């Protein structure tokens, strides 16, 4: 039997991160949107290239370090002590770029 196909289908009803309500942002930035932390509860997350109502503003990810800590859960078996429930992450929804505000993906 053939294998393959699409693992994740992204739609606005199945993913989080598509609205600014799902994010903490850097309040000091006014000419662009700098995402600092995901505060939504969906485990399939899309970081869009542009947010509704904020057309024309570029999107920047400040860092991935701690970005999804709200999805971190304690592992009852203790090894490892914590795990992250994040299942999938897609960056970009259009041909516009999403920039990374750090030179490290640590």
C-alpha positions as CSV (number, residue, x, y, z in Angstrom):
1,X,0.0,0.0,0.0
2,X,1.4,3.5,-0.9
3,X,2.6,5.6,2.0
4,X,2.8,9.4,2.2
5,X,0.5,12.3,2.1
6,X,0.1,15.4,4.1
7,X,0.8,15.0,7.8
8,X,-0.8,18.3,8.9
9,X,-3.5,20.3,7.2
10,X,-3.5,23.8,8.5
11,X,-6.8,25.7,8.8
12,X,-7.8,28.5,11.1
13,X,-10.1,26.2,13.1
14,X,-7.4,23.7,13.9
15,X,-4.4,25.8,14.8
16,X,-3.3,28.5,17.2
17,X,-1.2,31.5,16.7
18,X,-3.1,33.1,13.8
19,X,-4.3,36.1,15.8
20,X,-2.4,38.5,18.0
21,X,-4.6,37.3,21.0
22,X,-2.4,34.1,21.0
23,X,0.9,36.0,21.4
24,X,2.7,38.3,23.8
25,X,4.5,41.0,21.8
26,X,7.2,43.6,22.5
27,X,5.2,46.7,23.3
28,X,8.2,48.9,22.5
29,X,8.1,48.0,18.8
30,X,5.6,50.0,16.8
31,X,6.8,49.6,13.2
32,X,6.8,45.8,13.3
33,X,5.3,42.9,15.4
34,X,7.8,41.2,17.6
35,X,6.5,37.9,19.0
36,X,8.0,37.1,22.4
37,X,5.8,34.3,23.7
38,X,3.0,32.0,22.6
39,X,0.1,32.2,25.1
40,X,-2.5,30.2,23.2
41,X,-3.4,26.6,24.0
42,X,-3.3,24.9,20.6
43,X,-0.6,22.3,19.9
44,X,-0.5,23.0,16.1
45,X,0.8,26.5,15.8
46,X,1.2,28.8,12.8
47,X,3.3,31.9,13.0
48,X,1.7,34.0,10.2
49,X,3.6,36.4,8.0
50,X,1.0,39.0,8.6
51,X,-1.8,39.6,11.2
52,X,-5.3,40.8,10.4
53,X,-5.6,44.5,11.2
54,X,-1.8,44.9,11.1
55,X,-1.3,44.7,7.4
56,X,2.0,46.0,6.2
57,X,3.8,45.4,9.5
58,X,6.5,42.8,9.3
59,X,6.5,39.9,11.8
60,X,9.6,39.0,13.8
61,X,10.2,36.1,16.2
62,X,12.3,37.4,19.1
63,X,13.6,34.0,20.0
64,X,12.4,30.4,20.2
65,X,14.0,30.0,23.7
66,X,11.0,29.7,26.0
67,X,8.5,30.7,23.3
68,X,6.2,27.7,23.9
69,X,6.8,27.2,27.7
70,X,3.0,27.4,28.3
71,X,2.7,24.1,26.4
72,X,5.3,22.4,28.7
73,X,3.9,19.7,30.9
74,X,5.4,17.6,33.7
75,X,6.3,14.0,32.8
76,X,4.9,11.8,35.5
77,X,7.5,9.1,34.8
78,X,10.2,11.6,35.5
79,X,12.4,10.9,32.5
80,X,12.7,13.5,31.1
81,X,11.1,15.6,33.8
82,X,9.2,17.8,31.3
83,X,7.9,17.5,27.8
84,X,6.4,20.0,25.4
85,X,3.0,19.3,23.9
86,X,3.7,21.3,20.7
87,X,2.9,19.0,17.8
88,X,3.6,21.1,14.8
89,X,4.9,24.5,13.9
90,X,4.6,26.4,10.6
91,X,6.2,29.7,10.0
92,X,4.8,31.9,7.4
93,X,1.4,31.9,5.6
94,X,2.2,34.0,2.6
95,X,5.2,34.8,0.5
96,X,6.2,37.5,3.0
97,X,9.1,36.6,5.3
98,X,9.0,36.1,9.0
99,X,12.3,37.2,10.5
100,X,14.2,35.8,13.5
101,X,15.5,38.4,15.9
102,X,18.4,36.3,17.2
103,X,21.2,34.4,15.6
104,X,20.6,31.3,17.6
105,X,17.8,28.7,17.6
106,X,18.8,27.5,21.1
